[in-house]
Structure formats: C-alpha cells, structure tokens
Amino acid sequence: PFWQGSHICQACCYCHSNCKSWRLSKVTIQGNNHCRGVTDAGLAAIARDCPTLRDLSLWNVSFVGDKGLSEIAHGFHLLEKLDLFQCPIITDKSLLDIAKNCPNMTSL
C-alpha cells in the first residue's frame, strides 16, 4: 500500500484492524503535509499489527523520530529493506537500533 498526506491517519486505523489478516510484506508512507502525517505513534501501530513486514519506505515524514524507528526495530525482525528519505529528526541512535535488531536487513 501507498499512503500520503491526510490519508495516513485513516490508513493507520485501517491497518490496525486489517494488517494481521493481510500479511503485508511492503508498505510505503509518503508525507507531504506538515499539519498532518504519520508520527511515532503511527509507526508503533504499524509495528504492532504488521509483523510480516519486510520492506518499509518512509518519505518526507517530518514527525517520525528515533522513538518510531525504535518501534520498527523491535517490531519487524523480518525487515529486509528500509528506505528513508527526508526524515529530518531520525538520528544515528535509531539506525544503530535497526542494525542490532533486524538481522535480515539487506538495504538501508
């Protein structure tokens, strides 16, 4: 799935109720609105409810930081690919967390 802008909050709620049954392996989230968008809490919901995710792309998500990426690191042990583009508040701390907890990672 591909989610953008104000639809992200709706998508997270939808994902919460359907991800487990879908067995999603790839999710792309593209933010474009500084008033609304995915946050660390949204990533925590996805991490909790999409355990089979192997490929995650986060593009232009201004409100996702180390806490959100830590949720990803601890929730997605099958993660193979993480694509980050214009995520300004993510630091080396969360990248180290990904490296330690995602042994299948082949692309960052």
N, C-alpha and C positions, 0 to 999 in steps of 0.2 A: 504493500500500500504506500501511497504518497500523500502526505498531509501538508497543508500550507496555511499560514496565517491564522485567521479566526476559527478555522475549522479544526484546529489542533485540539482544543478543549473538548469539542464534541467527539473527536476521534478517540481521545484518551478514555472517555466514558464508554464509548462503543467497544474499544479494545478491552477494557476491563471486563466486560460481560462476554466477549466473544473470542479473545485471543487463545485461550486454552483449547477451545474446540477447533479453532482454525489451524493450530500448529504452525504459526507463522515462522518463516525462516529469514525473511528480509523485510526491513522497514526503513523508509526514507522519510525524514521530517525536515521540511524547509520552512523556516520562519521568515516573515517579511514585514512584521508589524511590531513596533516597539511597545504598543499598548497591550497587545495580547500575544500569547505564544506559549510554547512549551517551556516548562520550568523544571527544576529539580524534582518537584512532586510528580509531575507528569512522567518523567523518566522512571521514577520509583514505581509508579503504577504499571508501566510497561514491563519493567524488570520483574515485577512480581507475577504478572499474568501472561508473559510470553517466554516461558523457559526454553523453548526450542529455537530462539532467535540465533542466527549465525552471522547475519550481515546487517549492520546498522549504519545509516548515514544521517548525520546531523549537520545541516547547512544553515548558517546565519541564525543561530539560536542564541540571542543575547542574554537570556535568563538561565541558561544551563551552566552550572559551575562544577566544582570538584565534588560536591555532595551528590549531584545527579550522576556523574560519571562513576563515582564510587558504587552507587546502586547498580549500575550496569556491570561493573567489575565483579560484584558479588552475586549478581543475579543471572548472568549469562556466561556460564562456564564453557558453553559450546561456541562462543563467539569466535569467528574466524577473521572477520573484516570489520573495521571501524573507520568510517570516513568522516573526518571533522573538517569543516570549512567555515571560517569566520565565526568562531565560538570564543569570544574575547575574554571570558572570565575563567576559562579552563587553564589550570596550571600544570606544571610538571608532576605535582603530587598525585593528581588523578591518573596521569599517564603511567606512573610507576605502579599504581593500584591495578590498572588494566594489565600491565606486564606480569605482575605477580599472580593474578587470579584468572587469567584467560590463557591457558596453556596451548590452545589450538589457534591462537592469533597468527595469521599469515600476512595481514596487510593492515597498516595503520597510516 
